[in-house]
Amino acid sequence: MLQKSEKRFRALVEHSMEEISLIDPDGTLTFESPTSRRPLGYPPDSFVGYNLFDLFHPDERQPQPDY
């Protein structure tokens, strides 16, 4: 059942016309849909594994709340 659900989710994400990003609570990008190439101009996996907060200019960063 779980494997079928995962296959369906992956198909939905990979064929969506919208850009879909999965980000861990700490800001690490774990997945970027193939459609991210259009707006970003980079291959979809270029930033996977990076902490997206590290890509912001220091003046643009805001403190993150503790959950």
mmCIF file as Biopython writes it, N, C-alpha, C and O atoms, coordinates in Angstrom:
data_model
#
loop_
_atom_site.group_PDB
_atom_site.id
_atom_site.type_symbol
_atom_site.label_atom_id
_atom_site.label_alt_id
_atom_site.label_comp_id
_atom_site.label_asym_id
_atom_site.label_entity_id
_atom_site.label_seq_id
_atom_site.pdbx_PDB_ins_code
_atom_site.Cartn_x
_atom_site.Cartn_y
_atom_site.Cartn_z
_atom_site.occupancy
_atom_site.B_iso_or_equiv
_atom_site.auth_seq_id
_atom_site.auth_asym_id
_atom_site.pdbx_PDB_model_num
ATOM 1   N N  . MET A ? 1  ? 0.821  -1.197 0.000   1.0 0.0 1  A 1 
ATOM 2   C CA . MET A ? 1  ? 0.000  0.000  0.000   1.0 0.0 1  A 1 
ATOM 3   C C  . MET A ? 1  ? 0.869  1.266  0.000   1.0 0.0 1  A 1 
ATOM 4   O O  . MET A ? 1  ? 0.629  2.190  -0.777  1.0 0.0 1  A 1 
ATOM 5   N N  . LEU A ? 2  ? 1.875  1.296  0.876   1.0 0.0 2  A 1 
ATOM 6   C CA . LEU A ? 2  ? 2.756  2.460  0.950   1.0 0.0 2  A 1 
ATOM 7   C C  . LEU A ? 2  ? 3.533  2.641  -0.351  1.0 0.0 2  A 1 
ATOM 8   O O  . LEU A ? 2  ? 3.692  3.765  -0.828  1.0 0.0 2  A 1 
ATOM 9   N N  . GLN A ? 3  ? 4.014  1.546  -0.924  1.0 0.0 3  A 1 
ATOM 10  C CA . GLN A ? 3  ? 4.768  1.627  -2.173  1.0 0.0 3  A 1 
ATOM 11  C C  . GLN A ? 3  ? 3.888  2.186  -3.300  1.0 0.0 3  A 1 
ATOM 12  O O  . GLN A ? 3  ? 4.358  2.980  -4.115  1.0 0.0 3  A 1 
ATOM 13  N N  . LYS A ? 4  ? 2.633  1.780  -3.347  1.0 0.0 4  A 1 
ATOM 14  C CA . LYS A ? 4  ? 1.718  2.289  -4.366  1.0 0.0 4  A 1 
ATOM 15  C C  . LYS A ? 4  ? 1.477  3.784  -4.169  1.0 0.0 4  A 1 
ATOM 16  O O  . LYS A ? 4  ? 1.438  4.543  -5.138  1.0 0.0 4  A 1 
ATOM 17  N N  . SER A ? 5  ? 1.318  4.201  -2.929  1.0 0.0 5  A 1 
ATOM 18  C CA . SER A ? 5  ? 1.111  5.608  -2.616  1.0 0.0 5  A 1 
ATOM 19  C C  . SER A ? 5  ? 2.336  6.439  -2.998  1.0 0.0 5  A 1 
ATOM 20  O O  . SER A ? 5  ? 2.202  7.538  -3.536  1.0 0.0 5  A 1 
ATOM 21  N N  . GLU A ? 6  ? 3.520  5.915  -2.721  1.0 0.0 6  A 1 
ATOM 22  C CA . GLU A ? 6  ? 4.758  6.627  -3.072  1.0 0.0 6  A 1 
ATOM 23  C C  . GLU A ? 6  ? 4.902  6.749  -4.589  1.0 0.0 6  A 1 
ATOM 24  O O  . GLU A ? 6  ? 5.321  7.797  -5.080  1.0 0.0 6  A 1 
ATOM 25  N N  . LYS A ? 7  ? 4.566  5.709  -5.330  1.0 0.0 7  A 1 
ATOM 26  C CA . LYS A ? 7  ? 4.645  5.766  -6.791  1.0 0.0 7  A 1 
ATOM 27  C C  . LYS A ? 7  ? 3.679  6.815  -7.341  1.0 0.0 7  A 1 
ATOM 28  O O  . LYS A ? 7  ? 4.017  7.556  -8.264  1.0 0.0 7  A 1 
ATOM 29  N N  . ARG A ? 8  ? 2.488  6.871  -6.774  1.0 0.0 8  A 1 
ATOM 30  C CA . ARG A ? 8  ? 1.493  7.842  -7.217  1.0 0.0 8  A 1 
ATOM 31  C C  . ARG A ? 8  ? 1.951  9.265  -6.909  1.0 0.0 8  A 1 
ATOM 32  O O  . ARG A ? 8  ? 1.807  10.159 -7.743  1.0 0.0 8  A 1 
ATOM 33  N N  . PHE A ? 9  ? 2.502  9.479  -5.715  1.0 0.0 9  A 1 
ATOM 34  C CA . PHE A ? 9  ? 3.014  10.793 -5.335  1.0 0.0 9  A 1 
ATOM 35  C C  . PHE A ? 9  ? 4.145  11.210 -6.260  1.0 0.0 9  A 1 
ATOM 36  O O  . PHE A ? 9  ? 4.163  12.345 -6.736  1.0 0.0 9  A 1 
ATOM 37  N N  . ARG A ? 10 ? 5.086  10.313 -6.523  1.0 0.0 10 A 1 
ATOM 38  C CA . ARG A ? 10 ? 6.218  10.627 -7.393  1.0 0.0 10 A 1 
ATOM 39  C C  . ARG A ? 10 ? 5.738  10.980 -8.802  1.0 0.0 10 A 1 
ATOM 40  O O  . ARG A ? 10 ? 6.229  11.938 -9.401  1.0 0.0 10 A 1 
ATOM 41  N N  . ALA A ? 11 ? 4.797  10.224 -9.328  1.0 0.0 11 A 1 
ATOM 42  C CA . ALA A ? 11 ? 4.265  10.514 -10.669 1.0 0.0 11 A 1 
ATOM 43  C C  . ALA A ? 11 ? 3.600  11.883 -10.697 1.0 0.0 11 A 1 
ATOM 44  O O  . ALA A ? 11 ? 3.778  12.639 -11.652 1.0 0.0 11 A 1 
ATOM 45  N N  . LEU A ? 12 ? 2.844  12.205 -9.668  1.0 0.0 12 A 1 
ATOM 46  C CA . LEU A ? 12 ? 2.180  13.499 -9.590  1.0 0.0 12 A 1 
ATOM 47  C C  . LEU A ? 12 ? 3.200  14.631 -9.580  1.0 0.0 12 A 1 
ATOM 48  O O  . LEU A ? 12 ? 3.054  15.604 -10.320 1.0 0.0 12 A 1 
ATOM 49  N N  . VAL A ? 13 ? 4.216  14.513 -8.758  1.0 0.0 13 A 1 
ATOM 50  C CA . VAL A ? 13 ? 5.229  15.559 -8.624  1.0 0.0 13 A 1 
ATOM 51  C C  . VAL A ? 13 ? 6.068  15.690 -9.886  1.0 0.0 13 A 1 
ATOM 52  O O  . VAL A ? 13 ? 6.330  16.802 -10.343 1.0 0.0 13 A 1 
ATOM 53  N N  . GLU A ? 14 ? 6.487  14.573 -10.449 1.0 0.0 14 A 1 
ATOM 54  C CA . GLU A ? 14 ? 7.369  14.619 -11.613 1.0 0.0 14 A 1 
ATOM 55  C C  . GLU A ? 14 ? 6.663  15.090 -12.886 1.0 0.0 14 A 1 
ATOM 56  O O  . GLU A ? 14 ? 7.325  15.541 -13.821 1.0 0.0 14 A 1 
ATOM 57  N N  . HIS A ? 15 ? 5.353  14.995 -12.937 1.0 0.0 15 A 1 
ATOM 58  C CA . HIS A ? 15 ? 4.620  15.401 -14.133 1.0 0.0 15 A 1 
ATOM 59  C C  . HIS A ? 15 ? 3.822  16.684 -13.942 1.0 0.0 15 A 1 
ATOM 60  O O  . HIS A ? 15 ? 3.082  17.096 -14.836 1.0 0.0 15 A 1 
ATOM 61  N N  . SER A ? 16 ? 3.966  17.300 -12.812 1.0 0.0 16 A 1 
ATOM 62  C CA . SER A ? 16 ? 3.253  18.542 -12.536 1.0 0.0 16 A 1 
ATOM 63  C C  . SER A ? 16 ? 3.833  19.678 -13.380 1.0 0.0 16 A 1 
ATOM 64  O O  . SER A ? 16 ? 5.026  19.691 -13.683 1.0 0.0 16 A 1 
ATOM 65  N N  . MET A ? 17 ? 2.992  20.613 -13.747 1.0 0.0 17 A 1 
ATOM 66  C CA . MET A ? 17 ? 3.456  21.790 -14.477 1.0 0.0 17 A 1 
ATOM 67  C C  . MET A ? 17 ? 4.039  22.834 -13.521 1.0 0.0 17 A 1 
ATOM 68  O O  . MET A ? 17 ? 4.697  23.779 -13.955 1.0 0.0 17 A 1 
ATOM 69  N N  . GLU A ? 18 ? 3.795  22.660 -12.227 1.0 0.0 18 A 1 
ATOM 70  C CA . GLU A ? 18 ? 4.272  23.599 -11.217 1.0 0.0 18 A 1 
ATOM 71  C C  . GLU A ? 18 ? 5.601  23.130 -10.645 1.0 0.0 18 A 1 
ATOM 72  O O  . GLU A ? 18 ? 5.887  21.933 -10.602 1.0 0.0 18 A 1 
ATOM 73  N N  . GLU A ? 19 ? 6.396  24.073 -10.214 1.0 0.0 19 A 1 
ATOM 74  C CA . GLU A ? 19 ? 7.637  23.731 -9.534  1.0 0.0 19 A 1 
ATOM 75  C C  . GLU A ? 19 ? 7.302  23.273 -8.126  1.0 0.0 19 A 1 
ATOM 76  O O  . GLU A ? 19 ? 6.557  23.940 -7.409  1.0 0.0 19 A 1 
ATOM 77  N N  . ILE A ? 20 ? 7.856  22.130 -7.731  1.0 0.0 20 A 1 
ATOM 78  C CA . ILE A ? 20 ? 7.615  21.581 -6.400  1.0 0.0 20 A 1 
ATOM 79  C C  . ILE A ? 20 ? 8.955  21.331 -5.741  1.0 0.0 20 A 1 
ATOM 80  O O  . ILE A ? 20 ? 9.828  20.674 -6.308  1.0 0.0 20 A 1 
ATOM 81  N N  . SER A ? 21 ? 9.108  21.858 -4.544  1.0 0.0 21 A 1 
ATOM 82  C CA . SER A ? 21 ? 10.326 21.667 -3.767  1.0 0.0 21 A 1 
ATOM 83  C C  . SER A ? 21 ? 9.959  21.029 -2.440  1.0 0.0 21 A 1 
ATOM 84  O O  . SER A ? 21 ? 8.949  21.385 -1.832  1.0 0.0 21 A 1 
ATOM 85  N N  . LEU A ? 22 ? 10.776 20.087 -1.992  1.0 0.0 22 A 1 
ATOM 86  C CA . LEU A ? 22 ? 10.618 19.517 -0.662  1.0 0.0 22 A 1 
ATOM 87  C C  . LEU A ? 22 ? 11.812 19.983 0.164   1.0 0.0 22 A 1 
ATOM 88  O O  . LEU A ? 22 ? 12.966 19.810 -0.226  1.0 0.0 22 A 1 
ATOM 89  N N  . ILE A ? 23 ? 11.504 20.577 1.309   1.0 0.0 23 A 1 
ATOM 90  C CA . ILE A ? 23 ? 12.538 21.180 2.144   1.0 0.0 23 A 1 
ATOM 91  C C  . ILE A ? 23 ? 12.380 20.676 3.569   1.0 0.0 23 A 1 
ATOM 92  O O  . ILE A ? 23 ? 11.283 20.721 4.126   1.0 0.0 23 A 1 
ATOM 93  N N  . ASP A ? 24 ? 13.471 20.193 4.167   1.0 0.0 24 A 1 
ATOM 94  C CA . ASP A ? 24 ? 13.455 19.780 5.567   1.0 0.0 24 A 1 
ATOM 95  C C  . ASP A ? 24 ? 13.234 20.985 6.466   1.0 0.0 24 A 1 
ATOM 96  O O  . ASP A ? 24 ? 13.470 22.119 6.048   1.0 0.0 24 A 1 
ATOM 97  N N  . PRO A ? 25 ? 12.785 20.759 7.695   1.0 0.0 25 A 1 
ATOM 98  C CA . PRO A ? 25 ? 12.567 21.879 8.619   1.0 0.0 25 A 1 
ATOM 99  C C  . PRO A ? 25 ? 13.797 22.761 8.843   1.0 0.0 25 A 1 
ATOM 100 O O  . PRO A ? 25 ? 13.665 23.943 9.161   1.0 0.0 25 A 1 
ATOM 101 N N  . ASP A ? 26 ? 14.986 22.188 8.678   1.0 0.0 26 A 1 
ATOM 102 C CA . ASP A ? 26 ? 16.201 22.996 8.876   1.0 0.0 26 A 1 
ATOM 103 C C  . ASP A ? 26 ? 16.574 23.804 7.634   1.0 0.0 26 A 1 
ATOM 104 O O  . ASP A ? 26 ? 17.547 24.558 7.656   1.0 0.0 26 A 1 
ATOM 105 N N  . GLY A ? 27 ? 15.802 23.650 6.543   1.0 0.0 27 A 1 
ATOM 106 C CA . GLY A ? 27 ? 16.055 24.427 5.333   1.0 0.0 27 A 1 
ATOM 107 C C  . GLY A ? 27 ? 16.789 23.673 4.245   1.0 0.0 27 A 1 
ATOM 108 O O  . GLY A ? 27 ? 17.091 24.246 3.199   1.0 0.0 27 A 1 
ATOM 109 N N  . THR A ? 28 ? 17.087 22.391 4.466   1.0 0.0 28 A 1 
ATOM 110 C CA . THR A ? 28 ? 17.805 21.601 3.459   1.0 0.0 28 A 1 
ATOM 111 C C  . THR A ? 28 ? 16.842 21.150 2.365   1.0 0.0 28 A 1 
ATOM 112 O O  . THR A ? 28 ? 15.806 20.545 2.641   1.0 0.0 28 A 1 
ATOM 113 N N  . LEU A ? 29 ? 17.199 21.454 1.124   1.0 0.0 29 A 1 
ATOM 114 C CA . LEU A ? 29 ? 16.404 21.039 -0.028  1.0 0.0 29 A 1 
ATOM 115 C C  . LEU A ? 29 ? 16.621 19.548 -0.247  1.0 0.0 29 A 1 
ATOM 116 O O  . LEU A ? 29 ? 17.755 19.098 -0.416  1.0 0.0 29 A 1 
ATOM 117 N N  . THR A ? 30 ? 15.528 18.779 -0.245  1.0 0.0 30 A 1 
ATOM 118 C CA . THR A ? 30 ? 15.638 17.332 -0.419  1.0 0.0 30 A 1 
ATOM 119 C C  . THR A ? 30 ? 15.145 16.850 -1.774  1.0 0.0 30 A 1 
ATOM 120 O O  . THR A ? 30 ? 15.480 15.746 -2.204  1.0 0.0 30 A 1 
ATOM 121 N N  . PHE A ? 31 ? 14.344 17.683 -2.451  1.0 0.0 31 A 1 
ATOM 122 C CA . PHE A ? 31 ? 13.831 17.308 -3.772  1.0 0.0 31 A 1 
ATOM 123 C C  . PHE A ? 31 ? 13.446 18.566 -4.518  1.0 0.0 31 A 1 
ATOM 124 O O  . PHE A ? 31 ? 12.925 19.517 -3.935  1.0 0.0 31 A 1 
ATOM 125 N N  . GLU A ? 32 ? 13.707 18.562 -5.809  1.0 0.0 32 A 1 
ATOM 126 C CA . GLU A ? 32 ? 13.295 19.663 -6.691  1.0 0.0 32 A 1 
ATOM 127 C C  . GLU A ? 32 ? 12.699 19.036 -7.942  1.0 0.0 32 A 1 
ATOM 128 O O  . GLU A ? 32 ? 13.347 18.210 -8.584  1.0 0.0 32 A 1 
ATOM 129 N N  . SER A ? 33 ? 11.481 19.411 -8.296  1.0 0.0 33 A 1 
ATOM 130 C CA . SER A ? 33 ? 10.808 18.820 -9.453  1.0 0.0 33 A 1 
ATOM 131 C C  . SER A ? 33 ? 11.501 19.215 -10.761 1.0 0.0 33 A 1 
ATOM 132 O O  . SER A ? 33 ? 12.175 20.243 -10.826 1.0 0.0 33 A 1 
ATOM 133 N N  . PRO A ? 34 ? 11.331 18.395 -11.794 1.0 0.0 34 A 1 
ATOM 134 C CA . PRO A ? 34 ? 11.966 18.685 -13.079 1.0 0.0 34 A 1 
ATOM 135 C C  . PRO A ? 34 ? 11.597 20.051 -13.661 1.0 0.0 34 A 1 
ATOM 136 O O  . PRO A ? 34 ? 12.370 20.616 -14.435 1.0 0.0 34 A 1 
ATOM 137 N N  . THR A ? 35 ? 10.434 20.586 -13.304 1.0 0.0 35 A 1 
ATOM 138 C CA . THR A ? 35 ? 10.006 21.875 -13.850 1.0 0.0 35 A 1 
ATOM 139 C C  . THR A ? 35 ? 10.785 23.059 -13.290 1.0 0.0 35 A 1 
ATOM 140 O O  . THR A ? 35 ? 10.592 24.188 -13.742 1.0 0.0 35 A 1 
ATOM 141 N N  . SER A ? 36 ? 11.659 22.827 -12.317 1.0 0.0 36 A 1 
ATOM 142 C CA . SER A ? 36 ? 12.434 23.936 -11.745 1.0 0.0 36 A 1 
ATOM 143 C C  . SER A ? 36 ? 13.455 24.489 -12.731 1.0 0.0 36 A 1 
ATOM 144 O O  . SER A ? 36 ? 13.958 25.596 -12.540 1.0 0.0 36 A 1 
ATOM 145 N N  . ARG A ? 37 ? 13.761 23.750 -13.762 1.0 0.0 37 A 1 
ATOM 146 C CA . ARG A ? 37 ? 14.745 24.231 -14.754 1.0 0.0 37 A 1 
ATOM 147 C C  . ARG A ? 37 ? 14.259 25.512 -15.427 1.0 0.0 37 A 1 
ATOM 148 O O  . ARG A ? 37 ? 15.052 26.419 -15.679 1.0 0.0 37 A 1 
ATOM 149 N N  . ARG A ? 38 ? 12.963 25.592 -15.719 1.0 0.0 38 A 1 
ATOM 150 C CA . ARG A ? 38 ? 12.427 26.777 -16.406 1.0 0.0 38 A 1 
ATOM 151 C C  . ARG A ? 38 ? 12.683 28.067 -15.634 1.0 0.0 38 A 1 
ATOM 152 O O  . ARG A ? 38 ? 13.350 28.957 -16.162 1.0 0.0 38 A 1 
ATOM 153 N N  . PRO A ? 39 ? 12.181 28.208 -14.403 1.0 0.0 39 A 1 
ATOM 154 C CA . PRO A ? 39 ? 12.365 29.500 -13.726 1.0 0.0 39 A 1 
ATOM 155 C C  . PRO A ? 39 ? 13.775 29.728 -13.207 1.0 0.0 39 A 1 
ATOM 156 O O  . PRO A ? 39 ? 14.234 30.869 -13.137 1.0 0.0 39 A 1 
ATOM 157 N N  . LEU A ? 40 ? 14.472 28.645 -12.840 1.0 0.0 40 A 1 
ATOM 158 C CA . LEU A ? 40 ? 15.791 28.807 -12.233 1.0 0.0 40 A 1 
ATOM 159 C C  . LEU A ? 40 ? 16.932 28.762 -13.241 1.0 0.0 40 A 1 
ATOM 160 O O  . LEU A ? 40 ? 17.962 29.409 -13.052 1.0 0.0 40 A 1 
ATOM 161 N N  . GLY A ? 41 ? 16.746 27.998 -14.310 1.0 0.0 41 A 1 
ATOM 162 C CA . GLY A ? 41 ? 17.800 27.875 -15.301 1.0 0.0 41 A 1 
ATOM 163 C C  . GLY A ? 41 ? 18.889 26.882 -14.911 1.0 0.0 41 A 1 
ATOM 164 O O  . GLY A ? 41 ? 19.919 26.802 -15.580 1.0 0.0 41 A 1 
ATOM 165 N N  . TYR A ? 42 ? 18.674 26.134 -13.848 1.0 0.0 42 A 1 
ATOM 166 C CA . TYR A ? 42 ? 19.634 25.133 -13.380 1.0 0.0 42 A 1 
ATOM 167 C C  . TYR A ? 42 ? 18.979 23.756 -13.436 1.0 0.0 42 A 1 
ATOM 168 O O  . TYR A ? 42 ? 17.756 23.649 -13.340 1.0 0.0 42 A 1 
ATOM 169 N N  . PRO A ? 43 ? 19.778 22.704 -13.589 1.0 0.0 43 A 1 
ATOM 170 C CA . PRO A ? 43 ? 19.208 21.359 -13.506 1.0 0.0 43 A 1 
ATOM 171 C C  . PRO A ? 43 ? 18.517 21.175 -12.149 1.0 0.0 43 A 1 
ATOM 172 O O  . PRO A ? 43 ? 18.974 21.730 -11.149 1.0 0.0 43 A 1 
ATOM 173 N N  . PRO A ? 44 ? 17.426 20.406 -12.103 1.0 0.0 44 A 1 
ATOM 174 C CA . PRO A ? 44 ? 16.633 20.272 -10.886 1.0 0.0 44 A 1 
ATOM 175 C C  . PRO A ? 44 ? 17.398 19.836 -9.646  1.0 0.0 44 A 1 
ATOM 176 O O  . PRO A ? 44 ? 17.038 20.238 -8.540  1.0 0.0 44 A 1 
ATOM 177 N N  . ASP A ? 45 ? 18.429 19.036 -9.791  1.0 0.0 45 A 1 
ATOM 178 C CA . ASP A ? 45 ? 19.134 18.546 -8.601  1.0 0.0 45 A 1 
ATOM 179 C C  . ASP A ? 45 ? 20.344 19.402 -8.218  1.0 0.0 45 A 1 
ATOM 180 O O  . ASP A ? 45 ? 21.135 18.995 -7.367  1.0 0.0 45 A 1 
ATOM 181 N N  . SER A ? 46 ? 20.498 20.561 -8.821  1.0 0.0 46 A 1 
ATOM 182 C CA . SER A ? 46 ? 21.674 21.401 -8.566  1.0 0.0 46 A 1 
ATOM 183 C C  . SER A ? 46 ? 21.824 21.831 -7.113  1.0 0.0 46 A 1 
ATOM 184 O O  . SER A ? 46 ? 22.941 21.971 -6.615  1.0 0.0 46 A 1 
ATOM 185 N N  . PHE A ? 47 ? 20.698 22.042 -6.432  1.0 0.0 47 A 1 
ATOM 186 C CA . PHE A ? 47 ? 20.759 22.543 -5.061  1.0 0.0 47 A 1 
ATOM 187 C C  . PHE A ? 47 ? 20.281 21.526 -4.027  1.0 0.0 47 A 1 
ATOM 188 O O  . PHE A ? 47 ? 20.220 21.847 -2.840  1.0 0.0 47 A 1 
ATOM 189 N N  . VAL A ? 48 ? 19.941 20.309 -4.449  1.0 0.0 48 A 1 
ATOM 190 C CA . VAL A ? 48 ? 19.531 19.278 -3.507  1.0 0.0 48 A 1 
ATOM 191 C C  . VAL A ? 48 ? 20.693 19.012 -2.546  1.0 0.0 48 A 1 
ATOM 192 O O  . VAL A ? 48 ? 21.835 18.819 -2.963  1.0 0.0 48 A 1 
ATOM 193 N N  . GLY A ? 49 ? 20.372 19.008 -1.262  1.0 0.0 49 A 1 
ATOM 194 C CA . GLY A ? 49 ? 21.387 18.806 -0.229  1.0 0.0 49 A 1 
ATOM 195 C C  . GLY A ? 49 ? 21.891 20.109 0.369   1.0 0.0 49 A 1 
ATOM 196 O O  . GLY A ? 49 ? 22.518 20.106 1.428   1.0 0.0 49 A 1 
ATOM 197 N N  . TYR A ? 50 ? 21.621 21.222 -0.301  1.0 0.0 50 A 1 
ATOM 198 C CA . TYR A ? 50 ? 22.025 22.533 0.214   1.0 0.0 50 A 1 
ATOM 199 C C  . TYR A ? 50 ? 20.982 23.048 1.201   1.0 0.0 50 A 1 
ATOM 200 O O  . TYR A ? 50 ? 19.791 22.767 1.069   1.0 0.0 50 A 1 
ATOM 201 N N  . ASN A ? 51 ? 21.443 23.794 2.175   1.0 0.0 51 A 1 
ATOM 202 C CA . ASN A ? 51 ? 20.538 24.512 3.051   1.0 0.0 51 A 1 
ATOM 203 C C  . ASN A ? 51 ? 20.172 25.802 2.335   1.0 0.0 51 A 1 
ATOM 204 O O  . ASN A ? 51 ? 21.035 26.642 2.080   1.0 0.0 51 A 1 
ATOM 205 N N  . LEU A ? 52 ? 18.899 25.959 2.012   1.0 0.0 52 A 1 
ATOM 206 C CA . LEU A ? 52 ? 18.467 27.108 1.225   1.0 0.0 52 A 1 
ATOM 207 C C  . LEU A ? 52 ? 18.684 28.427 1.950   1.0 0.0 52 A 1 
ATOM 208 O O  . LEU A ? 52 ? 18.866 29.460 1.305   1.0 0.0 52 A 1 
ATOM 209 N N  . PHE A ? 53 ? 18.668 28.413 3.278   1.0 0.0 53 A 1 
ATOM 210 C CA . PHE A ? 53 ? 18.910 29.642 4.023   1.0 0.0 53 A 1 
ATOM 211 C C  . PHE A ? 53 ? 20.341 30.145 3.809   1.0 0.0 53 A 1 
ATOM 212 O O  . PHE A ? 53 ? 20.605 31.343 3.908   1.0 0.0 53 A 1 
ATOM 213 N N  . ASP A ? 54 ? 21.256 29.225 3.515   1.0 0.0 54 A 1 
ATOM 214 C CA . ASP A ? 54 ? 22.645 29.620 3.251   1.0 0.0 54 A 1 
ATOM 215 C C  . ASP A ? 54 ? 22.782 30.341 1.913   1.0 0.0 54 A 1 
ATOM 216 O O  . ASP A ? 54 ? 23.785 31.016 1.681   1.0 0.0 54 A 1 
ATOM 217 N N  . LEU A ? 55 ? 21.798 30.211 1.035   1.0 0.0 55 A 1 
ATOM 218 C CA . LEU A ? 55 ? 21.863 30.845 -0.275  1.0 0.0 55 A 1 
ATOM 219 C C  . LEU A ? 55 ? 21.374 32.296 -0.244  1.0 0.0 55 A 1 
ATOM 220 O O  . LEU A ? 55 ? 21.595 33.047 -1.194  1.0 0.0 55 A 1 
ATOM 221 N N  . PHE A ? 56 ? 20.708 32.690 0.850   1.0 0.0 56 A 1 
ATOM 222 C CA . PHE A ? 56 ? 20.246 34.072 0.984   1.0 0.0 56 A 1 
ATOM 223 C C  . PHE A ? 56 ? 21.404 34.977 1.373   1.0 0.0 56 A 1 
ATOM 224 O O  . PHE A ? 56 ? 22.324 34.549 2.070   1.0 0.0 56 A 1 
ATOM 225 N N  . HIS A ? 57 ? 21.362 36.193 0.937   1.0 0.0 57 A 1 
ATOM 226 C CA . HIS A ? 57 ? 22.323 37.191 1.370   1.0 0.0 57 A 1 
ATOM 227 C C  . HIS A ? 57 ? 22.127 37.401 2.871   1.0 0.0 57 A 1 
ATOM 228 O O  . HIS A ? 57 ? 20.986 37.445 3.332   1.0 0.0 57 A 1 
ATOM 229 N N  . PRO A ? 58 ? 23.210 37.534 3.648   1.0 0.0 58 A 1 
ATOM 230 C CA . PRO A ? 58 ? 23.085 37.695 5.105   1.0 0.0 58 A 1 
ATOM 231 C C  . PRO A ? 58 ? 22.125 38.808 5.529   1.0 0.0 58 A 1 
ATOM 232 O O  . PRO A ? 58 ? 21.449 38.677 6.550   1.0 0.0 58 A 1 
ATOM 233 N N  . ASP A ? 59 ? 22.055 39.879 4.779   1.0 0.0 59 A 1 
ATOM 234 C CA . ASP A ? 59 ? 21.145 40.971 5.141   1.0 0.0 59 A 1 
ATOM 235 C C  . ASP A ? 59 ? 19.673 40.589 4.976   1.0 0.0 59 A 1 
ATOM 236 O O  . ASP A ? 59 ? 18.796 41.242 5.540   1.0 0.0 59 A 1 
ATOM 237 N N  . GLU A ? 60 ? 19.402 39.539 4.209   1.0 0.0 60 A 1 
ATOM 238 C CA . GLU A ? 60 ? 18.035 39.120 3.947   1.0 0.0 60 A 1 
ATOM 239 C C  . GLU A ? 60 ? 17.552 38.009 4.883   1.0 0.0 60 A 1 
ATOM 240 O O  . GLU A ? 60 ? 16.372 37.658 4.878   1.0 0.0 60 A 1 
ATOM 241 N N  . ARG A ? 61 ? 18.456 37.463 5.678   1.0 0.0 61 A 1 
ATOM 242 C CA . ARG A ? 61 ? 18.089 36.347 6.572   1.0 0.0 61 A 1 
ATOM 243 C C  . ARG A ? 61 ? 17.369 36.876 7.805   1.0 0.0 61 A 1 
ATOM 244 O O  . ARG A ? 61 ? 17.674 37.953 8.317   1.0 0.0 61 A 1 
ATOM 245 N N  . GLN A ? 62 ? 16.416 36.093 8.259   1.0 0.0 62 A 1 
ATOM 246 C CA . GLN A ? 62 ? 15.713 36.397 9.490   1.0 0.0 62 A 1 
ATOM 247 C C  . GLN A ? 62 ? 15.905 35.241 10.450  1.0 0.0 62 A 1 
ATOM 248 O O  . GLN A ? 62 ? 16.021 34.095 10.017  1.0 0.0 62 A 1 
ATOM 249 N N  . PRO A ? 63 ? 15.940 35.516 11.737  1.0 0.0 63 A 1 
ATOM 250 C CA . PRO A ? 63 ? 16.086 34.417 12.705  1.0 0.0 63 A 1 
ATOM 251 C C  . PRO A ? 63 ? 14.931 33.435 12.556  1.0 0.0 63 A 1 
ATOM 252 O O  . PRO A ? 63 ? 13.788 33.842 12.351  1.0 0.0 63 A 1 
ATOM 253 N N  . GLN A ? 64 ? 15.227 32.148 12.659  1.0 0.0 64 A 1 
ATOM 254 C CA . GLN A ? 64 ? 14.214 31.118 12.561  1.0 0.0 64 A 1 
ATOM 255 C C  . GLN A ? 64 ? 13.675 30.778 13.950  1.0 0.0 64 A 1 
ATOM 256 O O  . GLN A ? 64 ? 14.449 30.678 14.902  1.0 0.0 64 A 1 
ATOM 257 N N  . PRO A ? 65 ? 12.375 30.602 14.075  1.0 0.0 65 A 1 
ATOM 258 C CA . PRO A ? 65 ? 11.814 30.273 15.384  1.0 0.0 65 A 1 
ATOM 259 C C  . PRO A ? 65 ? 12.202 28.858 15.790  1.0 0.0 65 A 1 
ATOM 260 O O  . PRO A ? 65 ? 12.405 27.990 14.941  1.0 0.0 65 A 1 
ATOM 261 N N  . ASP A ? 66 ? 12.302 28.637 17.085  1.0 0.0 66 A 1 
ATOM 262 C CA . ASP A ? 66 ? 12.525 27.285 17.606  1.0 0.0 66 A 1 
ATOM 263 C C  . ASP A ? 66 ? 11.163 26.610 17.773  1.0 0.0 66 A 1 
ATOM 264 O O  . ASP A ? 66 ? 10.261 27.156 18.407  1.0 0.0 66 A 1 
ATOM 265 N N  . TYR A ? 67 ? 11.030 25.423 17.198  1.0 0.0 67 A 1 
ATOM 266 C CA . TYR A ? 67 ? 9.748  24.711 17.310  1.0 0.0 67 A 1 
ATOM 267 C C  . TYR A ? 67 ? 9.858  23.635 18.341  1.0 0.0 67 A 1 
ATOM 268 O O  . TYR A ? 67 ? 8.889  22.918 18.591  1.0 0.0 67 A 1 
#
